[in-house]
C-alpha cells in the first residue's frame, strides 16, 4: 500500500497568539516534528497545507510540498479537501491512502502511523483507520483510504474527518495503542511538552525505549 500524508498547517493559531507551528520544541519547530514523523514512517508524498500569510516562511519544510489554502478562515474542513485533491493531482502517482496529520501535534509517533498502515493493509475493504490511545481520546492521525476521500465533501467549518467518522462507523477501524498524542493549542500546552521532554515510544513487544 502506497500511503501519502496531508499535514494541516493553515490555521491562525489564535489561542496560541500566532506563530504556533514555528515555535521551538526540542530545537525544532513544532511543524518540523510532524514532517519528520511522516518521513520516518515512510509516507510519500507529503502535502503541507499552508495559509496565504508568511506564517511558515523561512522554515525548512522539505520534503513536504506546500499547498495553499487561500481561505483558512473557513475552517479545517477546507484544508482537508485541498490536501487530498493535491494528492490526486497526479493520477499515476496518487497514493492508495493518506494519513491526515494536524500540524500542531508534534509528539505524533512514526510507530503509530505504521500501525495504522499495517491495519489498513490487513483489511479486506479498508476505509478509515484511527488510533485508540490508552491515555487520550483524540482520534488522530486519521488514515483515509482513497475510496473514502470523497467523503471529505461532507465536511464543513472547523472540522476534520471527525463528523464523518461518527456518521459512518461501518467504515472505521480502531487500533489500540499506548500513550497519547497531545495538541499544542496554547503556550501552556507547549510548555507542558517541553517540561515532559520527548514522549515515550513503545516497541512492538511493549518495551519502553524512551
N, C-alpha and C positions, 0 to 999 in steps of 0.2 A: 504494500500500500504506500503510495506516494502522498505525503502529508505536508502541506504548507502551513503558514501562520498568518494571522491577521492580528497585529498589535494595535490596540486602540489608544491613541495618544493625542486626540484633538480636543480634549476637554479644557475648560477655562481654569480649573483648579481654584475656584473661588473660595472654598472653605480653607484651603491652604494659604491663600493670599497670593497666588500666582507663582509660576516657576517651579512647580512641584516636580515635574519629570526630569528637570536638570539638577535638582537638589542632590547634594553629595551623600552617599551612603557607602561606607567602607571604601572610599577612594574612587567610586564610580557614580555617575548619575543614576538616579532611580530607573529611568527607562533603559539604560545600558544593561542593568541586571536582567531585565526581561528579555532583551535581544540576545544576550549571552546564553540564557537558559534555552531559548528557542534553538539557537545554533547547536548547543551541546546535545540537545535532544534529537538533532538531525532533521529539523523542519526546513523545508526548502520548496518553493521560495518563501521569503518573509516579506510581507507587506506591512508598512507602518503608516497608519492613517494619521495625518498631521493637520493642524489648523492653518489658516491663512496668515497668522501672525508670525513673528520671529521667535516664538517660544523655544524652539529647538535649534535655532541657528548656531552653527559653530560646533555642535556635538558630533562625535563620531558615531554614526548610525549604521555603518556597514556591518553585515551585508544586507541589512534591511533596505527595501525600496520605499522611499516616502511617496505617499499618495495623498493628494489634497482633499480635505473635506471643506468645501467653501462655506458651509453654514453649520459649524459645530454647535451654535446656539440652539439648533433644532433638536439636539439631544443625541444620545449614544446610538440610537437605532440607525441614524443616517450613516454613522461611521462603520457599523457592521455591514450594511449593504454596500457601501463604497469599497470596503476591503475585499469582500467576496467577489464583487464584479471585477476588481483589479486582478484577482487570481484567475478569473475566467477569460481575461482579455486575450491570452494566447491559448487558443483551443487545444493545440497539440501538447502544451505544457501544463495544462490545468491539472492540479493535484486531485487525488481521489477524495481527500478530506482536508479540512482546515481546522487548526486549533485557534480559537479566539482567546486572546490574552489581553486583559486590561493592562495598560502601561503603568499603572500605579500599584502593582503587586510585585515588588522586587524580590520577594522570597519564594516566588514560584519555582518549583524544583524540576529539573530535567527528568528525574525518575518518575515523577507524577505524569508528565507528558508522555513518556514512553509507556507507562502502564495504560493510559487511555488508548494509545495506538494499538497496543497488544490486544486489548479487549475488543476494539473495533475489528481487528483482523480475525478474531476468533468467532465473530458473529455472522450468521447467515445473511442477514439484511440489516446491517448497522445503520442507525440514524444519527442520534446524538449519544455521546459518551461523556459522563461528567464524574468528577470525584465526589466521594462521600468521606470527608475528613473526620477523623476521630475527635478533633478539637475545634472544628469550625464548620458552620452550616452553609457557608458560601460555596455555590457550585461552580467554581472557576479553577482552571480554564475549562472551556467547553470545546469538545471535539465535535465538529459537524461534518458528516459525510456529504458528499456532493449532491446526493439525491434529495437532501432536505434543505439545501441552500436557499431555494426559492421561498421557504417559509419565512425568511428574513423580510419579505414584503409585508408580512403581518405586523411587524414591529412598528411602534410609534413612540415618539417622545424620548425621554431619557432612560430607555430600557434596552438591554441587550437581549439575549435569547431567553431570559428568564420566563416571560409570559408564554412564549411558545412551548417551553418545556412543560409548563403547567397545563397548557391546553392540549398537548399531545403526549401524554405519559406513555403511550404504547410505543413511542419512538425512542424512549430514553433508557439507556443502560447506565447503572451507577457502579462505580468501582470503589470499594472500601480502601481507604488509605490512612496512614498515620499522619499526625501533625496537623498543621493549619496553613492557610495562605492569606495572611492579613493584607488589607488595603492600607495605603497611605492616603488618607483623606485630609488630615490636619498635620500641622507641625508637631503636635504632641505624638501623633502616630509614628512619625519619623523618628522622634527622639526615643520612643519605646523600642523600635527596631535597632537603633544604634546601641542602646544600653544592653540589649539582649545578645548582640553580636549575631553572627551567621546562624540561621536556624538549623537545627539538627536535620541531617538526612538519614535515611534508613536504607540498608541494603535489602535485597530480595529475601534474605533469610532472617531479616529482622534485627540485625546487628547495628548498633549505633556507630556511625562513622563520622560524627561531628568533631 
